[in-house]
Amino acid sequence: MTLTSRYRFSASHRLDTPALTPEENRRLYGKCNNPHGHGHDYVLEISVDGPVDRDGQVVNREAMDTLVRQRVLARLDHKNLNADLTEFAATVATTENLATLVRRTLAEHWTLPARLARVRISETDRNSFELEVSKG
Amino acid sequence: MFLTRKAEFSASHVCANPAWSAEQNQAVYGNNANPNGHGHNYVLEVTLAGDPDPVTGMVFDLRELKEILNREVVDPMDHRFLNKEIPPFDKVIPTTENIALEIWKRIEPVIARKGVALHNVRLYETPDLYVDYGGPQ
């Protein structure tokens, strides 16, 4: 059985890569390249899977919420991704890269008996990025 | 092809093991263990897998599917206190996981037929928390 829980965080970012010229960055990223950045209310969905335990649960809700809050939301919520996260000093703060970072961070600190199965981030209602975590 | 139909029911429940202390229940189920119960607007999404019938063009008669979901799930569970009124939840703790398992058990035998299988039961307890069950592994 899979359990999915949804969380929210608000953050700003700017898409810009030193690998391209300012003109190329503007063309590639459009408004997302505006110099002072902009923000989103991101929605994060974390899915875990495993058998239903004797308590009738795939995972203890509070343990999962605490892990996500401490390891992910505390680092991202009301932050400037480019300025506040060292991971985005040299990496473009796209939501693809953000989803990869969230998956890596959760995998590194995972202490729950259920398996981390999927990370999905919606940047807006109209776009989302999903990463499966392979089994084994 | 996958076909998904949605249904809603509102019910109250309490998640607590009667053999445990209030503190133990609080540790495992959080405020879901509050003794007098509380309610949710459950949203059920049932997904069937099959090929469209060459004559009717349908995977499954949606009217029949609606009747099955009403008869097996919505009519018995809507506006009820699951623990007090709906077996097996007098003995089985009505977590979202266990409700999804019970729904699978109720509807799978009446849906499965030649060329059609129940593929997934998704049950939202709130808009921000849901489980997916695809049957016994």
Contacts between the chains, C-beta under 8 A, distances in Angstrom:
chain1	res1	chain2	res2	distance
A	1	B	97	5.7
A	1	B	100	7.1
A	1	B	101	7.8
A	1	B	131	5.7
A	1	B	132	6.9
A	1	B	133	4.9
A	2	B	131	6.5
A	2	B	132	4.3
A	2	B	133	7.8
A	3	B	96	7.6
A	3	B	97	7.1
A	3	B	129	7.6
A	3	B	130	7.5
A	3	B	131	4.9
A	3	B	132	8.0
A	4	B	129	7.3
A	4	B	130	5.4
A	4	B	131	7.4
A	4	B	132	7.3
A	5	B	128	6.5
A	5	B	129	5.3
A	6	B	127	7.4
A	6	B	128	3.9
A	6	B	129	7.1
A	7	B	128	7.7
A	52	B	95	7.9
A	52	B	97	4.7
A	52	B	98	7.0
A	52	B	101	6.8
A	55	B	17	7.2
A	55	B	28	5.3
A	55	B	29	7.6
A	55	B	93	7.1
A	55	B	95	7.5
A	56	B	15	7.3
A	56	B	92	7.0
A	56	B	93	4.4
A	56	B	94	7.9
A	56	B	95	3.9
A	56	B	97	5.7
A	56	B	98	4.5
A	57	B	28	7.6
A	57	B	95	5.4
A	57	B	97	5.8
A	58	B	97	5.7
A	58	B	131	6.9
A	60	B	28	6.5
A	61	B	29	8.0
A	61	B	30	6.0
A	61	B	32	7.9
A	61	B	129	7.7
A	62	B	30	5.1
